[in-house]
Amino acid sequence: MTDSAPRPKNPAAWAGFWIALAGLLLMPIPLFIGLILGGALSVIAAIFTVIGLFKGLARGGVGIAPVVIAAIFIALTWAGISVGGGTIW
């Protein structure tokens, strides 16, 4: 009995990816709800993304792709918040 699903190579990077995606999707909710939820999740995702980046670089670049995509999601979330996302209704 072998496990057919391979284990992710960089779990911190994947955690950062999924949390950043959730933050990006929750950021447009009005009345400061999106600001609090999306902003907080993007900060947590940034921490996981940095950890994933260092782990990926230590492994010779394995698992860097989710780090790059998570960084893009985080940048989009912060850009959306800076122009009023999560506050304007």
C-alpha positions in Angstrom: 0.0 0.0 0.0 1.7 3.1 -1.2 0.4 6.6 -1.0 -0.3 7.8 -4.5 -0.4 11.6 -3.7 3.1 13.1 -3.5 3.9 15.3 -0.5 4.3 19.0 -1.3 7.9 20.0 -1.6 7.5 23.3 0.3 4.6 23.3 2.7 5.3 26.8 4.0 5.1 28.1 0.4 1.8 26.4 -0.2 0.4 27.7 3.1 1.4 31.2 2.0 -0.2 30.7 -1.4 -3.6 29.6 -0.1 -3.7 32.2 2.7 -2.7 34.9 0.2 -5.5 33.7 -2.1 -8.0 33.8 0.7 -6.9 37.3 1.6 -7.2 38.5 -2.0 -10.7 37.1 -2.3 -11.9 38.5 1.0 -10.4 42.0 0.6 -13.2 43.5 -1.5 -15.8 43.0 1.2 -17.0 46.5 2.2 -17.4 48.2 5.5 -13.9 47.5 6.8 -14.6 43.7 6.9 -12.4 43.1 3.9 -9.7 45.4 5.2 -9.5 43.5 8.5 -9.9 40.0 7.0 -7.9 40.5 3.8 -5.3 42.6 5.4 -4.7 40.3 8.3 -4.5 37.2 6.1 -2.1 38.9 3.7 0.3 39.7 6.6 0.1 36.1 7.7 0.6 35.0 4.1 3.7 37.3 3.8 5.3 35.6 6.8 4.7 32.1 5.4 5.9 33.3 2.0 9.2 34.5 3.3 9.6 31.3 5.2 8.8 29.3 2.1 11.2 31.4 0.1 14.1 30.7 2.4 13.2 27.0 2.5 13.0 26.8 -1.3 16.3 28.6 -1.8 17.9 26.3 0.7 16.7 23.3 -1.3 18.0 24.6 -4.6 14.9 26.4 -5.8 12.4 23.6 -5.1 9.0 25.0 -4.4 9.6 28.6 -5.4 6.6 28.8 -7.8 4.0 29.1 -5.1 6.1 31.7 -3.4 6.1 33.9 -6.5 2.4 33.5 -7.0 1.7 34.2 -3.3 3.8 37.3 -3.5 1.8 38.5 -6.5 -1.5 37.8 -4.5 -0.1 39.7 -1.5 0.9 42.7 -3.7 -2.5 42.8 -5.3 -4.2 42.6 -1.9 -2.1 45.5 -0.5 -2.6 47.5 -3.7 -6.4 47.0 -3.4 -6.4 48.0 0.2 -4.4 51.1 -0.6 -7.0 52.3 -3.1 -9.9 51.7 -0.8 -10.7 48.0 -1.1 -12.5 46.7 2.0 -13.6 50.2 3.1 -15.7 51.6 0.2 -19.3 50.5 -0.1 
